[in-house]
Amino acid sequence: MKDQLLEAAKAVLLQNWTGHFTKPAPNLYPHQWNWDAGFIAIGYAHFDLDKAEQELRSLFKGQWSNGMLPQIVFGTETNARYFPGPDFWWTHLAKAATQEPQTSGISMPPVHGFALWRIYQIAKKQDPKRARAFLEEMFPKVLKSHQYFYEFRDPQQEGLVYIRHPWEGGTDNSPIWDSVLEKIDPTQLDIPPYERKDLQNPEAAAHRPSDLDYDRYVHLVDVFRKNKYDEQAIYEECPFLIQDPLFNGALVWSNECLIKAGQELGEPVNELIHWNELTIFSLNEKLWDEERGIYNAYDLKNDQLIPVHTNSGLMPMIGEVPTQEQAEQMLLMLEGADFCGSSENIYSCPTYSLQAEDVNYKRYWRGPVWINMNWLLYHGLLRYDMEDMAAKVKRDSLELIGQYGFYEYFDPRKDKSENLACGTNQFSWTAALCIDFLMET
Ligand code: SER
Protein backbone atom coordinates (compact mmCIF):
# COMPACT_ATOMS: atom_id res chain seq x y z
CA MET A 1 0.00 0.00 0.00
CA LYS A 2 2.77 2.39 1.00
CA ASP A 3 4.78 1.50 -2.12
CA GLN A 4 1.77 1.95 -4.35
CA LEU A 5 1.00 5.39 -2.95
CA LEU A 6 4.63 6.38 -3.25
CA GLU A 7 4.81 5.35 -6.90
CA ALA A 8 1.55 7.12 -7.65
CA ALA A 9 2.83 10.30 -5.99
CA LYS A 10 6.05 10.23 -8.00
CA ALA A 11 4.02 9.75 -11.18
CA VAL A 12 2.03 12.94 -10.42
CA LEU A 13 5.21 14.99 -10.14
CA LEU A 14 6.71 13.49 -13.28
CA GLN A 15 3.51 14.07 -15.20
CA ASN A 16 3.50 17.75 -14.18
CA TRP A 17 7.21 18.21 -14.95
CA THR A 18 7.67 20.53 -17.97
CA GLY A 19 11.37 19.91 -18.55
CA HIS A 20 12.31 22.99 -16.48
CA PHE A 21 9.88 23.11 -13.57
CA THR A 22 6.76 21.39 -12.26
CA LYS A 23 3.27 22.78 -12.79
CA PRO A 24 1.26 22.80 -9.55
CA ALA A 25 -1.52 21.09 -11.51
CA PRO A 26 -1.87 20.24 -15.20
CA ASN A 27 -4.75 22.53 -16.17
CA LEU A 28 -5.56 25.03 -13.45
CA TYR A 29 -2.01 26.22 -12.73
CA PRO A 30 0.15 26.03 -15.86
CA HIS A 31 3.17 28.09 -14.69
CA GLN A 32 5.66 27.85 -11.81
CA TRP A 33 4.47 28.97 -8.38
CA ASN A 34 6.73 30.13 -5.59
CA TRP A 35 5.79 28.15 -2.47
CA ASP A 36 4.57 25.21 -4.53
CA ALA A 37 8.10 24.92 -5.94
CA GLY A 38 9.55 24.76 -2.42
CA PHE A 39 7.26 21.89 -1.39
CA ILE A 40 7.66 20.12 -4.74
CA ALA A 41 11.46 20.22 -4.52
CA ILE A 42 11.29 18.48 -1.11
CA GLY A 43 9.31 15.65 -2.71
CA TYR A 44 11.77 15.24 -5.59
CA ALA A 45 14.75 15.20 -3.24
CA HIS A 46 13.72 11.69 -2.17
CA PHE A 47 14.01 10.20 -5.65
CA ASP A 48 15.42 12.65 -8.20
CA LEU A 49 17.99 15.20 -6.99
CA ASP A 50 18.35 16.67 -10.46
CA LYS A 51 14.74 17.71 -10.55
CA ALA A 52 14.77 18.95 -6.94
CA GLU A 53 17.65 21.26 -7.85
CA GLN A 54 16.22 22.32 -11.18
CA GLU A 55 12.90 23.16 -9.56
CA LEU A 56 14.51 25.71 -7.26
CA ARG A 57 16.96 26.99 -9.87
CA SER A 58 14.11 27.65 -12.25
CA LEU A 59 12.14 29.54 -9.60
CA PHE A 60 15.09 31.69 -8.59
CA LYS A 61 15.70 32.66 -12.24
CA GLY A 62 12.69 34.89 -11.70
CA GLN A 63 14.11 36.59 -8.59
CA TRP A 64 14.06 40.38 -8.89
CA SER A 65 17.23 42.43 -8.41
CA ASN A 66 15.83 43.81 -5.12
CA GLY A 67 15.59 40.22 -3.86
CA MET A 68 11.84 39.68 -4.29
CA LEU A 69 11.06 36.10 -5.23
CA PRO A 70 7.89 36.29 -7.33
CA GLN A 71 4.70 34.35 -6.69
CA ILE A 72 4.62 33.16 -10.32
CA VAL A 73 7.46 32.62 -12.75
CA PHE A 74 5.69 32.32 -16.08
CA GLY A 75 6.44 29.39 -18.34
CA THR A 76 6.75 29.72 -22.06
CA GLU A 77 3.49 27.98 -22.96
CA THR A 78 1.85 30.83 -24.83
CA ASN A 79 -1.60 29.29 -24.88
CA ALA A 80 -1.59 28.61 -21.12
CA ARG A 81 -5.03 29.23 -19.69
CA TYR A 82 -4.38 31.32 -16.62
CA PHE A 83 -5.44 34.73 -15.40
CA PRO A 84 -3.60 36.95 -14.63
CA GLY A 85 -0.98 36.08 -17.22
CA PRO A 86 2.37 37.83 -17.70
CA ASP A 87 0.99 40.85 -19.57
CA PHE A 88 -1.45 41.82 -16.85
CA TRP A 89 1.23 42.68 -14.29
CA TRP A 90 3.11 45.34 -16.31
CA THR A 91 6.30 44.29 -14.55
CA HIS A 92 8.28 45.97 -17.37
CA LEU A 93 7.55 49.13 -15.37
CA ALA A 94 9.34 47.73 -12.31
CA LYS A 95 13.01 48.66 -12.14
CA ALA A 96 13.88 45.50 -10.20
CA ALA A 97 11.90 42.93 -12.23
CA THR A 98 13.48 40.30 -14.44
CA GLN A 99 12.16 40.55 -17.99
CA GLU A 100 13.19 37.00 -18.84
CA PRO A 101 11.57 34.96 -17.43
CA GLN A 102 8.47 37.08 -16.94
CA THR A 103 6.97 37.06 -13.48
CA SER A 104 4.08 38.35 -11.42
CA GLY A 105 4.68 41.34 -9.13
CA ILE A 106 4.08 39.90 -5.67
CA SER A 107 5.82 37.28 -3.54
CA MET A 108 4.66 34.31 -1.40
CA PRO A 109 5.32 32.68 1.99
CA PRO A 110 9.08 32.16 2.46
CA VAL A 111 9.34 28.38 2.53
CA HIS A 112 12.62 28.10 0.61
CA GLY A 113 14.95 28.34 3.59
CA PHE A 114 13.44 25.28 5.25
CA ALA A 115 12.93 23.54 1.90
CA LEU A 116 16.61 24.04 1.08
CA TRP A 117 17.70 22.69 4.46
CA ARG A 118 15.43 19.67 4.19
CA ILE A 119 16.70 18.93 0.68
CA TYR A 120 20.25 19.23 2.01
CA GLN A 121 19.52 16.69 4.76
CA ILE A 122 18.00 14.25 2.29
CA ALA A 123 20.68 14.80 -0.40
CA LYS A 124 23.58 14.47 2.04
CA LYS A 125 22.74 10.80 2.51
CA GLN A 126 22.90 10.23 -1.24
CA ASP A 127 25.78 12.50 -2.34
CA PRO A 128 27.35 14.76 0.32
CA LYS A 129 29.53 16.75 -2.10
CA ARG A 130 26.68 17.55 -4.39
CA ALA A 131 24.40 18.37 -1.45
CA ARG A 132 26.89 20.92 -0.17
CA ALA A 133 27.46 22.45 -3.61
CA PHE A 134 23.73 23.04 -4.00
CA LEU A 135 23.45 24.50 -0.51
CA GLU A 136 26.30 26.86 -1.39
CA GLU A 137 24.65 27.87 -4.64
CA MET A 138 21.23 28.58 -3.15
CA PHE A 139 22.12 30.06 0.24
CA PRO A 140 22.84 33.63 -1.01
CA LYS A 141 19.70 33.66 -3.17
CA VAL A 142 17.36 32.60 -0.39
CA LEU A 143 19.10 35.01 1.97
CA LYS A 144 18.50 37.83 -0.51
CA SER A 145 14.78 37.01 -0.60
CA HIS A 146 14.68 37.43 3.20
CA GLN A 147 16.66 40.67 2.95
CA TYR A 148 13.94 41.99 0.63
CA PHE A 149 11.23 41.24 3.21
CA TYR A 150 13.07 42.90 6.07
CA GLU A 151 14.08 45.91 3.96
CA PHE A 152 10.82 46.61 2.12
CA ARG A 153 8.01 44.93 4.07
CA ASP A 154 8.73 45.82 7.66
CA PRO A 155 8.14 49.58 7.86
CA GLN A 156 8.16 49.74 11.65
CA GLN A 157 11.26 47.55 11.86
CA GLU A 158 9.52 45.23 14.27
CA GLY A 159 10.50 42.06 12.43
CA LEU A 160 6.97 41.44 11.13
CA VAL A 161 6.69 41.32 7.37
CA TYR A 162 3.47 42.46 5.69
CA ILE A 163 1.84 41.02 2.62
CA ARG A 164 0.14 43.36 0.17
CA HIS A 165 -2.09 40.92 -1.70
CA PRO A 166 -4.12 37.83 -0.66
CA TRP A 167 -2.31 35.78 -3.34
CA GLU A 168 0.92 36.74 -1.64
CA GLY A 169 -0.30 35.07 1.58
CA GLY A 170 -0.82 31.86 -0.39
CA THR A 171 -4.25 31.38 1.23
CA ASP A 172 -6.14 33.41 -1.37
CA ASN A 173 -9.65 33.73 0.05
CA SER A 174 -8.85 33.09 3.69
CA PRO A 175 -11.42 34.68 6.03
CA ILE A 176 -8.48 36.52 7.63
CA TRP A 177 -8.53 38.97 4.73
CA ASP A 178 -12.32 39.62 4.74
CA SER A 179 -12.50 42.70 6.97
CA VAL A 180 -9.79 44.43 4.94
CA LEU A 181 -11.10 43.43 1.52
CA GLU A 182 -14.63 44.50 2.46
CA LYS A 183 -13.39 48.07 2.58
CA ILE A 184 -12.54 47.88 -1.12
CA ASP A 185 -15.77 48.65 -2.97
CA PRO A 186 -15.37 47.73 -6.66
CA THR A 187 -18.50 49.72 -7.62
CA GLN A 188 -16.64 52.88 -6.61
CA LEU A 189 -13.46 51.94 -8.49
CA ASP A 190 -12.27 51.74 -12.02
CA ILE A 191 -11.45 48.02 -12.16
CA PRO A 192 -9.40 47.15 -15.27
CA PRO A 193 -11.22 44.72 -17.58
CA TYR A 194 -10.22 41.07 -17.17
CA GLU A 195 -11.47 37.57 -17.80
CA ARG A 196 -11.19 34.77 -15.27
CA LYS A 197 -9.84 31.52 -16.67
CA ASP A 198 -10.03 29.42 -13.52
CA LEU A 199 -13.78 28.94 -13.85
CA GLN A 200 -13.27 27.07 -17.12
CA ASN A 201 -11.86 24.24 -15.05
CA PRO A 202 -14.92 22.09 -14.31
CA GLU A 203 -13.46 20.22 -11.31
CA ALA A 204 -12.35 23.35 -9.50
CA ALA A 205 -14.90 25.97 -10.54
CA ALA A 206 -17.47 25.27 -7.84
CA HIS A 207 -15.24 26.16 -4.90
CA ARG A 208 -12.98 28.89 -6.22
CA PRO A 209 -12.96 32.48 -4.84
CA SER A 210 -15.92 34.66 -5.88
CA ASP A 211 -16.08 37.28 -8.66
CA LEU A 212 -16.18 39.98 -6.00
CA ASP A 213 -12.93 38.56 -4.57
CA TYR A 214 -11.39 38.72 -8.04
CA ASP A 215 -12.43 42.36 -8.57
CA ARG A 216 -10.58 43.20 -5.39
CA TYR A 217 -7.54 41.09 -6.31
CA VAL A 218 -7.39 42.90 -9.66
CA HIS A 219 -7.76 46.31 -8.05
CA LEU A 220 -4.75 45.60 -5.84
CA VAL A 221 -2.65 44.57 -8.84
CA ASP A 222 -3.71 47.83 -10.47
CA VAL A 223 -2.41 49.77 -7.44
CA PHE A 224 0.96 48.04 -7.85
CA ARG A 225 1.30 48.61 -11.56
CA LYS A 226 0.20 52.26 -11.34
CA ASN A 227 2.92 52.74 -8.75
CA LYS A 228 5.45 50.93 -10.96
CA TYR A 229 6.20 48.52 -8.11
CA ASP A 230 7.77 51.26 -5.99
CA GLU A 231 7.45 49.68 -2.53
CA GLN A 232 7.25 52.97 -0.64
CA ALA A 233 4.52 54.33 -2.92
CA ILE A 234 2.61 51.04 -2.67
CA TYR A 235 2.90 51.09 1.11
CA GLU A 236 1.32 54.54 1.16
CA GLU A 237 -1.53 53.72 -1.20
CA CYS A 238 -2.30 50.02 -0.82
CA PRO A 239 -5.44 49.31 1.25
CA PHE A 240 -4.29 45.76 2.00
CA LEU A 241 -1.23 45.48 4.28
CA ILE A 242 -1.41 42.49 6.62
CA GLN A 243 1.03 40.79 8.98
CA ASP A 244 0.06 37.13 8.76
CA PRO A 245 1.12 34.47 11.30
CA LEU A 246 1.58 31.77 8.63
CA PHE A 247 3.82 34.01 6.54
CA ASN A 248 5.88 35.21 9.50
CA GLY A 249 5.99 31.72 11.03
CA ALA A 250 7.41 30.36 7.76
CA LEU A 251 9.91 33.22 7.77
CA VAL A 252 11.14 32.21 11.23
CA TRP A 253 11.58 28.56 10.30
CA SER A 254 13.37 29.56 7.10
CA ASN A 255 15.58 32.06 8.96
CA GLU A 256 16.48 29.35 11.39
CA CYS A 257 17.37 26.93 8.58
CA LEU A 258 19.42 29.62 6.83
CA ILE A 259 21.31 30.18 10.08
CA LYS A 260 22.16 26.46 10.19
CA ALA A 261 23.09 26.51 6.51
CA GLY A 262 25.26 29.60 6.95
CA GLN A 263 27.05 28.01 9.90
CA GLU A 264 27.63 24.85 7.89
CA LEU A 265 29.10 26.89 5.05
CA GLY A 266 31.11 29.28 7.21
CA GLU A 267 29.04 32.30 6.13
CA PRO A 268 28.20 35.20 8.47
CA VAL A 269 24.79 34.76 10.09
CA ASN A 270 24.60 37.64 12.59
CA GLU A 271 22.06 39.56 10.58
CA LEU A 272 19.86 36.48 10.24
CA ILE A 273 20.05 35.89 13.99
CA HIS A 274 19.06 39.48 14.67
CA TRP A 275 16.09 39.37 12.25
CA ASN A 276 14.92 36.10 13.66
CA GLU A 277 15.00 37.18 17.29
CA LEU A 278 13.02 40.28 16.39
CA THR A 279 10.39 38.36 14.43
CA ILE A 280 9.92 35.81 17.21
CA PHE A 281 9.65 38.59 19.80
CA SER A 282 7.05 40.54 17.82
CA LEU A 283 4.96 37.51 16.90
CA ASN A 284 4.60 36.88 20.63
CA GLU A 285 4.28 40.51 21.62
CA LYS A 286 1.87 41.66 18.95
CA LEU A 287 0.05 38.69 17.41
CA TRP A 288 -0.34 36.19 20.27
CA ASP A 289 -3.91 35.88 21.57
CA GLU A 290 -3.52 34.84 25.19
CA GLU A 291 -7.23 34.31 25.72
CA ARG A 292 -7.73 31.91 22.78
CA GLY A 293 -4.28 30.37 22.55
CA ILE A 294 -3.57 31.14 18.91
CA TYR A 295 -1.79 33.80 16.82
CA ASN A 296 -3.85 36.50 15.10
CA ALA A 297 -3.06 38.50 11.99
CA TYR A 298 -2.63 42.27 12.12
CA ASP A 299 -4.17 44.82 9.77
CA LEU A 300 -1.45 47.46 9.43
CA LYS A 301 -3.56 49.81 7.35
CA ASN A 302 -6.32 50.14 9.93
CA ASP A 303 -4.01 49.46 12.84
CA GLN A 304 -5.93 46.59 14.42
CA LEU A 305 -5.74 42.89 15.18
CA ILE A 306 -7.77 40.48 13.05
CA PRO A 307 -9.09 37.93 15.55
CA VAL A 308 -10.28 35.41 12.96
CA HIS A 309 -9.28 31.84 13.68
CA THR A 310 -7.81 29.88 10.85
CA ASN A 311 -5.10 27.27 11.14
CA SER A 312 -2.62 29.91 9.92
CA GLY A 313 -2.68 31.04 13.54
CA LEU A 314 -1.16 27.71 14.60
CA MET A 315 1.74 27.88 12.17
CA PRO A 316 4.26 29.82 14.29
CA MET A 317 4.87 26.42 15.92
CA ILE A 318 7.00 25.46 12.91
CA GLY A 319 9.59 28.03 13.94
CA GLU A 320 9.27 27.19 17.65
CA VAL A 321 7.94 30.70 18.22
CA PRO A 322 5.59 29.83 21.13
CA THR A 323 6.97 28.64 24.45
CA GLN A 324 6.06 25.11 25.57
CA GLU A 325 3.29 26.62 27.68
CA GLN A 326 1.85 28.61 24.78
CA ALA A 327 2.12 25.55 22.54
CA GLU A 328 0.10 23.54 25.05
CA GLN A 329 -2.63 26.18 24.86
CA MET A 330 -2.47 25.91 21.08
CA LEU A 331 -2.85 22.16 21.31
CA LEU A 332 -6.05 22.63 23.33
CA MET A 333 -7.33 24.94 20.61
CA LEU A 334 -6.39 22.42 17.95
CA GLU A 335 -8.06 19.53 19.78
CA GLY A 336 -11.19 21.47 20.69
CA ALA A 337 -14.33 22.51 18.83
CA ASP A 338 -12.55 24.90 16.46
CA PHE A 339 -10.31 22.43 14.69
CA CYS A 340 -11.69 19.18 16.18
CA GLY A 341 -8.28 17.56 16.39
CA SER A 342 -9.48 15.03 18.95
CA SER A 343 -12.64 14.15 17.05
CA GLU A 344 -12.69 10.93 15.08
CA ASN A 345 -15.31 12.42 12.74
CA ILE A 346 -13.21 15.23 11.38
CA TYR A 347 -10.05 14.96 9.33
CA SER A 348 -7.28 17.18 10.67
CA CYS A 349 -6.91 19.97 10.09
CA PRO A 350 -9.65 22.26 8.75
CA THR A 351 -8.24 25.59 7.56
CA TYR A 352 -10.98 27.61 9.26
CA SER A 353 -12.54 27.25 12.69
CA LEU A 354 -15.53 24.90 12.47
CA GLN A 355 -17.18 27.17 15.02
CA ALA A 356 -17.26 30.08 12.59
CA GLU A 357 -20.73 30.81 11.20
CA ASP A 358 -19.42 31.17 7.69
CA VAL A 359 -17.14 28.12 7.60
CA ASN A 360 -17.49 26.37 4.26
CA TYR A 361 -16.23 22.78 4.10
CA LYS A 362 -15.50 22.85 0.41
CA ARG A 363 -14.56 26.41 -0.45
CA TYR A 364 -10.84 26.79 -1.19
CA TRP A 365 -9.19 28.38 1.89
CA ARG A 366 -12.39 28.80 3.93
CA GLY A 367 -12.57 25.38 5.62
CA PRO A 368 -11.05 22.47 3.66
CA VAL A 369 -7.96 20.52 4.66
CA TRP A 370 -4.85 21.45 2.64
CA ILE A 371 -1.94 19.00 2.71
CA ASN A 372 0.78 21.65 2.87
CA MET A 373 -0.82 23.14 6.00
CA ASN A 374 -1.01 19.67 7.53
CA TRP A 375 2.63 19.04 6.71
CA LEU A 376 3.63 22.31 8.37
CA LEU A 377 1.44 21.63 11.38
CA TYR A 378 2.91 18.15 11.71
CA HIS A 379 6.44 19.56 11.86
CA GLY A 380 5.34 22.26 14.28
CA LEU A 381 3.76 19.73 16.66
CA LEU A 382 6.88 17.56 16.61
CA ARG A 383 8.95 20.48 17.85
CA TYR A 384 6.93 20.32 21.06
CA ASP A 385 6.92 16.51 21.30
CA MET A 386 3.18 16.46 20.64
CA GLU A 387 3.55 13.17 18.92
CA ASP A 388 -0.01 11.85 19.18
CA MET A 389 -1.53 14.87 17.51
CA ALA A 390 1.29 14.97 14.95
CA ALA A 391 0.64 11.31 14.14
CA LYS A 392 -3.08 12.03 13.65
CA VAL A 393 -2.35 14.91 11.27
CA LYS A 394 -0.06 12.68 9.22
CA ARG A 395 -2.43 9.70 9.31
CA ASP A 396 -5.39 11.83 8.24
CA SER A 397 -3.38 13.35 5.39
CA LEU A 398 -2.33 9.97 4.05
CA GLU A 399 -5.83 8.54 4.49
CA LEU A 400 -7.40 11.37 2.51
CA ILE A 401 -4.85 11.02 -0.27
CA GLY A 402 -5.08 7.22 -0.25
CA GLN A 403 -8.88 7.28 -0.49
CA TYR A 404 -9.49 10.18 -2.85
CA GLY A 405 -6.26 10.85 -4.76
CA PHE A 406 -3.82 13.72 -5.05
CA TYR A 407 -6.42 16.45 -4.78
CA GLU A 408 -5.80 20.10 -4.12
CA TYR A 409 -7.89 20.19 -0.92
CA PHE A 410 -10.41 18.06 0.96
CA ASP A 411 -13.69 18.47 2.82
CA PRO A 412 -12.78 17.73 6.48
CA ARG A 413 -15.98 15.84 7.41
CA LYS A 414 -15.69 12.07 7.59
CA ASP A 415 -18.92 11.56 5.72
CA LYS A 416 -19.13 8.57 3.42
CA SER A 417 -22.05 10.06 1.48
CA GLU A 418 -19.94 13.07 0.42
CA ASN A 419 -17.13 13.24 -2.06
CA LEU A 420 -14.44 14.84 0.04
CA ALA A 421 -12.07 15.52 -2.86
CA CYS A 422 -12.05 19.20 -3.83
CA GLY A 423 -10.38 21.41 -6.40
CA THR A 424 -8.13 20.06 -9.07
CA ASN A 425 -6.67 16.55 -9.20
CA GLN A 426 -3.01 15.57 -9.76
CA PHE A 427 -1.96 18.44 -7.52
CA SER A 428 1.81 18.53 -7.21
CA TRP A 429 2.39 19.59 -3.61
CA THR A 430 -0.12 17.02 -2.34
CA ALA A 431 2.01 14.40 -4.12
CA ALA A 432 5.35 15.88 -3.06
CA LEU A 433 4.46 16.13 0.63
CA CYS A 434 2.88 12.69 0.55
CA ILE A 435 6.30 11.42 -0.59
CA ASP A 436 8.00 13.29 2.24
CA PHE A 437 5.53 11.90 4.79
CA LEU A 438 6.06 8.36 3.51
CA MET A 439 9.83 8.53 3.21
CA GLU A 440 10.60 10.19 6.49
CA THR A 441 12.51 8.01 8.88
N1 SER B 1 -3.77 30.42 -5.92
C1 SER B 1 -3.89 31.44 -6.91
C2 SER B 1 -4.88 31.04 -7.94
O1 SER B 1 -5.77 30.38 -7.63
C3 SER B 1 -2.68 32.07 -7.36
O2 SER B 1 -1.59 32.16 -6.46
O3 SER B 1 -4.86 31.39 -9.09
Residues whose N, C-alpha, C, O or C-beta is under 5 A from the ligand:
A	BS01	LIG	F83 W167 D172
